[in-house]
Amino acid sequence: MATLYLIPTSLGDTSFNRILPSYNTEIVTALRYFIVEDLRTARRFLKKTNPSIDIDSLTFFILNQHTSLEELSSFLLPLFDGNDMGVLSEAGCPAIADPGADIVAMAQKNNFKVVPLVGPSSILLSLMGSGFNGQSFAFVGYLPIQPTDRSKALKKLESRAYAEDQSQIFIETPYRNMKMLEEILMSCQLNTRLCIAADITLETEFIKTKTIKEWKTQLPDLNKRPCIFLIYKSL
């Protein structure tokens, strides 16, 4: 049976030996068909995974916000012909805060085997390092851009953290990180805990949990750094 492999990639410029098992290299080297978000990033990843891979002999299907459902269905034709395929994330794990879920759903619907490979997930790694509730948590992606709507969303997440004893996880575009941090500090209660996780798995990795009150005394520089924010109830 043809298999769809979900292939994690690095979260930044770091050694693959640190984050990806050798088994992944074996799988990637054997594949000839890939569904990717960005062709240049995908080619760079494949060459770094195994320099002997002949990139020009591979077939790539581009999956992004402009891809229609009709195009997506055609991406699976190699599977129907009996060929294994790989889905490559831009960073981290495919289909997790990243395109790919629709492709996986189609593969499942058509009874193809789906195999997620082991790799770094910034969501799980940040939660692991936060000290927050790992039994009950919610990843809500991006919050509204408008300040008023964002403040309401933050207060709602904070309320859930207390009422449901649930860790709340969200992200922001790197160049808006500092604005997000400022709004968190303005919207949340002083004793609410905030974990900031930036540059996960990189040499500059920063994962720190403090209360809102404590964060107000010293802000980290998060500008243009991949970052995840987590909020949870006070101790």
Secondary structure, DSSP 4 states (H G I P E B T S, - for coil): --EEEEE-B-SSS--HHHHS-HHHHHHHHH--EEEES-HHHHHHHHHHH-TT--GGG-EEEE-STT--HHHHHHHTHHHHTT--EEEE-SSBSTTSSSS-HHHHHHHHHTT-EEEEPP---HHHHHHHHHTS-SSSEEEEEEPPSSHHHHHHHHHHHHHHHHHS--EEEEE--GGGHHHHHHHHHHHS-TTSEEEEEESTTSTT-EEEEEEHHHHTT-----TTS-EEEEEE---
